[in-house]
Amino acid sequence: MSRPEATISKGAGGPGSNIFFRFLRLFTVIHPGEIVKASLLFLNSFLIMFGYYQIKPVRFSSFR
């Protein structure tokens, strides 16, 4: 007995209509429930790098 394949609707609100979901699918395997987690991980990494590059010139300035 074969199992029916899970289908995801492409209608309004479905993951197929989400531009960010389609963009992430180009680079990695992502499931519809992981979009929020992936977004938070990206935001966290972006803020850490942004803070580092803001503090780096201060650290290497002539205020020593």
Residue, then its C-alpha position, 0 to 999 in steps of 0.5 A: m500500500s503506497r502512501p499519498e504524497a504530501t502536497i502544499s497548496k500554492g494559493a494565498g498564504g502558502p509557502g509557494s507564494n512567499i518570495f523569501f521562501r523561494f529565495l532560500r530554496l535556491f541555496t538550501v533545503i528549507h521546509p515551510g515551518e523553518i522560515v521563521k527560524a532561518s530568518l532569525l538566524f540570518l538576523n542574528s548573524f547580520l547583527i553580530m557582523f554589523g556590530y563587529y564592523q562598527i566597533k572595529p574602527v574604534r578598536f584600531s583608532s588612535f585613542r590608545 
